[in-house]
């Protein structure tokens, strides 16, 4: 003959306190049980992405030289190829000359990413960890250039080295003829940003789905 499970009294439940939730966790408790492989995923992606970006820049600039007229090398004729260029600003050349400001923002972003992942525990999510590994690799690659470390022209130029050339004249849009030159670091940043956007949309849909479905139980 089985006996019913004992129920704890309201007084005992009050003494035990409310159950813990992610929102109520302290930074120390949030990071205490992170899987070791999350650290590996993030730091390996960030380091590898930065290394590949820097190697490709050095190799391309050694091969094609500094920017000059008619220096395109086409892989897909008149659409996709290689052309070295220097960007002293940010996306589309905005903020030209403000390299120190972009470098400062880059350092702040890197610190914020590491704190969010490993202090506040966002690294529990493998997708977010991977996305931010890509983003960090891109930030590091372009930060290296903005600090003037390549030593181009025998001096610190503080310019980002770009070399990927893309044109789509058939689109009829001036911005695609050509698209501003970019590099692997930029590609990593865009990939990570797209992954984060997808994660936000999918998570929102998963949270709203049951409430929107009248037949859900």
Phi, psi and omega in degrees: 000119185274148179254148180292146179297143181287139178260135179285144181286156177303325181295320180291320179296323179293323180292324180288336180087165181290153178296147182286149178227160179306324182292332183267358181287144174279161178306321181295317180287330180293327183264353188293324186250026179291136176298141181300326183293342176292321176297317181296314181302310184295306187289327177292316179297316181296315181291316181293318179298316178296316182296316179296318179299311183294321179295316181295319178299312182298317182293316182293316181291329175292324182282310187265345180083184179288162183304138176201172181292145175051052179249021180285144174230110191271134170265313170245113192310124176063013180231315184218128182191206185233133175203122181286142176206161180239132182240114180271001180243212179251216181301132181061022178077010181294146177070033182304134179092346180269045185301322183294326179291316178294324177295319179296314178300323180297316180295317179298318179297317179298315179297316179299319180297313181297317179296314181298317182290311194250350173259314180267000169084014178297341181291354173299330179273113183295324181296314179297318180300317179294314180301315182285338171295316175299312181301316182294322176299319177292318178299315182296319181299315180282331176297320178305315180291318183294334177281358178079017185290332178296336180066039180294149178060020180073014180208173178278110181270338181058029179252145175279132180275118177248152182207351180272124184248130180224130176229143176217070184297333181295341181292336183079002180258129184298327184295336179267007184225072359262167168290143180305133180305147181218186182218184182292324178302316177299320180296321177295318179299315181293319178300313179297319180295319178296318179298318179294320178295317178298318179299316180296318181292314181295318180295319179296317180296321180294325180284324183272338185306304182300325181288330181279342184265110183294341182266359181287150181242000000 
